[in-house]
Amino acid sequence: MRDPDEDLVRRVGAGDRRAAAEIVRRHLPRMVGLARRMLGDASEAEDVAQEVFLRVWKHAAAWKPGAAKFETWMHRVAMNLCLDRLRRVGRNAGDVPPDTVDGRASATRALDERQRRERVRDALQKLPERQRAALALCYYQDRTNIEAAEILGVSVDALESLLSRARRTLKSALAAERADLLSGLETG
């Protein structure tokens, strides 16, 4: 199967700025989204994405088609940059601003949705970084298990184990939080 970015990468490697702009147009939203899920900070996510594209510019000429899809390589670079940032500051992640709420929704419904997103986001941020990375790649970046395993540098079985543990942990954390909320309503 031919890599859809192969010609663009070759042109970027030759110094073609228009090809570089096209690579950015095609992949910027995914790079920022992955970094935002991993880091929990929009500004840091943009910094990571910018570093990914700087590396694309610097290393495109050395990229060899056929070893891995170029997009897979970019995801791996983004993931490594995120993991490096998380380790450097010794944290799991900061806050992600809530998604924009539909202005037509009622105030109560909008508040409920925002609180639900925040609970899920907080539970995600408490996961070990490798489990969070596996979830981000498979569920938010729509990577196949094979692609996600390649990006993380693990076997498909190891990736599936990471996903399984992450789902179990999230389910447990969110169920416990829900039980706490319900018991608070009953006593209030």
C-alpha positions in Angstrom: 0.0 0.0 0.0 1.4 3.4 -1.0 1.7 6.1 1.7 -0.6 9.0 0.9 2.0 11.5 2.1 5.0 10.0 0.2 5.1 12.6 -2.6 4.6 15.5 -0.2 7.4 14.2 2.1 9.7 13.8 -0.8 9.0 17.4 -1.8 9.4 18.7 1.7 12.8 16.9 1.8 13.7 18.9 -1.3 12.8 22.2 0.4 9.3 22.7 -1.0 7.5 25.1 1.4 4.1 24.5 -0.3 4.4 20.8 0.3 5.3 21.5 4.0 2.3 23.7 4.3 0.1 20.9 2.9 1.6 18.4 5.4 0.7 20.9 8.2 -2.8 21.4 6.8 -3.4 17.7 6.6 -2.0 16.7 10.0 -2.0 19.7 12.4 -5.5 19.0 13.9 -4.5 15.4 14.8 -1.1 16.4 16.2 -2.7 19.1 18.4 -5.5 16.8 19.4 -3.2 14.0 20.5 -0.9 16.3 22.4 -3.9 18.0 24.1 -5.2 14.6 25.2 -1.8 13.6 26.6 -0.8 16.9 28.2 -4.1 18.4 29.1 -2.9 21.9 28.1 -3.8 23.6 24.8 -0.8 25.8 24.8 1.7 23.0 25.4 -0.2 20.9 22.8 0.4 23.6 20.2 4.1 23.7 21.2 4.4 20.0 20.7 2.7 20.2 17.3 5.0 22.9 16.2 8.0 20.8 17.2 6.6 17.8 15.3 6.4 19.9 12.1 9.9 21.4 12.7 11.2 17.8 12.8 9.2 17.0 9.7 11.0 19.9 7.9 14.4 18.8 9.2 14.1 15.1 8.7 11.9 14.7 5.6 14.8 14.2 3.3 16.0 11.2 5.4 12.6 9.5 5.6 12.4 6.1 3.9 9.1 5.1 2.4 7.9 1.6 3.2 9.2 1.3 6.7 6.1 2.9 8.3 3.5 5.4 7.1 4.7 8.9 7.5 1.6 9.8 9.6 2.5 6.9 12.0 6.0 8.4 12.3 4.6 11.8 13.1 2.3 10.3 15.8 5.3 8.6 17.3 7.3 11.8 17.4 4.3 13.7 19.0 3.8 10.9 21.5 7.5 10.9 22.5 7.5 14.7 22.8 4.4 14.5 25.1 5.9 11.7 27.2 9.2 13.7 27.5 7.3 16.8 28.7 5.3 14.8 31.2 8.4 13.2 32.6 10.4 16.5 32.7 7.8 18.2 34.9 6.9 15.1 36.9 3.2 15.4 36.4 0.4 13.7 34.6 -1.1 16.7 32.9 -2.8 20.0 33.5 -6.4 21.1 32.8 -8.0 20.9 29.4 -10.4 23.7 28.8 -13.9 22.3 28.4 -15.4 21.9 24.9 -17.6 24.7 23.6 -21.1 24.2 24.8 -24.1 24.4 22.4 -25.6 27.9 23.0 -29.1 26.4 22.4 -28.8 23.9 25.3 -30.4 24.7 28.6 -28.2 26.0 31.3 -28.7 22.9 33.5 -28.0 20.5 30.6 -24.9 22.5 29.6 -23.6 22.4 33.2 -24.3 18.7 33.4 -22.5 18.0 30.2 -19.5 20.2 31.2 -19.3 18.4 34.6 -19.4 15.0 32.9 -16.6 16.0 30.5 -14.6 17.3 33.3 -15.0 14.0 35.3 -14.0 11.9 32.3 -11.0 14.3 31.6 -9.9 14.1 35.2 -10.2 10.3 35.2 -8.2 10.1 32.0 -5.5 12.4 33.4 -5.0 10.1 36.4 -4.3 7.1 34.2 -0.7 6.0 33.8 0.8 7.8 30.8 1.1 4.6 28.6 -2.5 3.7 29.2 -3.6 7.3 28.5 -1.5 7.2 25.3 -3.1 3.9 24.2 -6.6 5.4 24.7 -5.7 8.7 23.0 -4.3 6.9 19.9 -7.1 4.3 19.5 -10.2 6.3 20.6 -9.4 9.9 19.9 -6.9 9.6 17.0 -8.7 6.6 15.4 -5.5 4.7 15.0 -5.8 0.9 14.5 -4.3 -1.3 17.2 -1.4 -2.1 14.9 -0.7 1.6 14.2 -1.0 2.5 17.9 1.3 -0.4 18.9 3.9 0.8 16.4 3.7 4.4 17.6 4.1 3.3 21.2 6.8 0.8 20.3 5.0 -2.2 21.9 3.4 -5.4 20.6 -0.3 -5.5 19.6 -0.9 -7.8 22.6 0.8 -5.3 25.0 -1.3 -2.4 23.5 -4.5 -4.4 24.0 -3.5 -5.0 27.6 -2.9 -1.3 28.1 -6.3 -0.5 26.6 -8.0 -3.2 28.8 -6.4 -1.9 32.0 -7.2 1.7 31.1 -10.9 0.9 30.4 -11.2 -1.0 33.6 -9.6 1.8 35.6 -11.8 4.4 34.0 -14.9 2.4 34.5 -14.1 1.9 38.2 -13.1 5.5 38.8 -16.2 6.9 37.1 -18.5 4.4 38.8 -17.0 5.3 42.2 -17.4 9.0 41.5 -21.0 8.4 40.4 -21.8 6.5 43.6 -20.3 9.3 45.6 -22.4 11.9 43.8 -25.6 9.9 44.2 -25.0 9.3 47.9 -24.4 13.1 48.3 -27.7 13.8 46.7 -29.5 11.3 49.1 -28.1 12.9 52.2 -28.5 16.5 51.0 
